[in-house]
Structure formats: structure tokens, C-alpha cells
Amino acid sequence: MKEYTFIPSGVCAKQISFSLEDGRLYNLSFVGGCNGNLKAIGRLVEGQRAEDIARILRGNDCKNRGTSCADQLAIALEQALAEII
């Protein structure tokens, strides 16, 4: 299982951490941001295919910022998956 840390931009969260194994997401955590909502996202995506999660969350917007913590997670997953290939 490989661990990743991503520093998001344009959102309240200051860090996103997760693990990938066989293309599946585990141990997602955020530092900062809307704690309850981000914990819920972590529970919903645990063990799911990272590619599917990125596709679903990409483009989600928060307060007209052009991004969100979910969108930043999608970007982080896309970057991590690109490293694997």
C-alpha cells in the first residue's frame, strides 16, 4: 500500500492524505476543512476505485471558488494514479 500526501489549493483544507492499493483508495484524511463532511467523504469512498472517485468528484465547486475539497481530492487521485502508470 502506497501513501500519498497532497497540498490542496483554493480550499479550506490544508492537506489531503490517503493510501492506494491495487487502484483502490484507503485511509483518506483531510487536515482542515469541514470536518464532518470530509469524514463522511472518507467513509463513502473507503475501498472504492480511485479512478471512479476522481471521475465523480472532479469539478465539484464550493462557494464559486472553481474548486472544492472534493475536487482537490479528485486532482490528488489523478496525480497519484498517473505516478502508478
C-alpha positions in Angstrom: 0.0 0.0 0.0 1.5 3.3 -1.0 0.7 6.5 0.9 0.2 9.9 -0.6 0.1 13.5 0.7 -1.3 16.3 -1.3 -1.4 20.1 -0.5 -4.7 21.4 -2.0 -5.1 24.9 -3.3 -8.1 27.3 -3.1 -9.9 25.4 -0.3 -10.1 25.4 3.5 -8.4 22.0 3.8 -4.6 22.3 4.2 -3.6 18.7 3.4 -5.1 15.5 2.0 -3.6 12.1 2.8 -4.6 8.7 1.5 -3.3 5.3 0.6 -3.7 3.4 -2.7 -3.5 -0.3 -3.2 -4.4 -2.0 -6.4 -6.1 1.2 -7.6 -8.4 1.4 -4.5 -8.5 4.3 -2.0 -7.9 3.7 1.7 -7.3 5.8 4.8 -8.4 9.2 3.4 -8.0 12.1 5.8 -8.1 15.8 5.5 -6.4 18.5 7.7 -8.7 21.5 8.0 -11.9 22.0 6.0 -15.4 21.0 7.0 -14.6 18.2 9.4 -17.9 16.3 9.4 -18.4 16.5 5.6 -14.8 15.4 4.9 -15.0 12.5 7.3 -18.2 11.4 5.6 -16.5 11.5 2.2 -13.7 9.4 3.6 -16.3 6.8 4.8 -18.1 6.8 1.4 -15.0 6.3 -0.7 -13.1 3.8 1.5 -12.1 0.8 -0.6 -13.6 2.3 -3.8 -11.7 2.5 -7.1 -9.7 5.8 -7.1 -10.4 6.3 -10.8 -14.2 6.2 -10.2 -13.9 8.5 -7.2 -11.9 11.1 -9.2 -14.4 11.0 -12.1 -17.4 11.5 -9.8 -15.8 14.3 -7.7 -14.0 16.2 -10.4 -15.4 19.7 -11.0 -17.3 19.9 -7.7 -17.4 23.6 -6.7 -17.6 25.2 -3.2 -18.8 28.8 -2.9 -17.9 29.7 -6.5 -14.2 29.1 -5.9 -13.9 27.0 -9.0 -12.8 24.0 -6.8 -13.7 22.3 -3.6 -12.1 19.8 -1.2 -13.8 17.0 -3.2 -12.4 18.5 -6.5 -9.0 18.8 -4.9 -9.2 15.1 -3.8 -10.0 14.2 -7.5 -6.9 16.1 -8.6 -4.8 14.4 -6.0 -6.1 11.0 -7.0 -5.4 11.7 -10.7 -1.9 12.7 -9.9 -1.3 9.6 -7.8 -2.7 7.4 -10.5 -0.5 9.0 -13.1 2.5 8.0 -11.0 1.5 4.4 -11.0 1.2 4.1 -14.7 
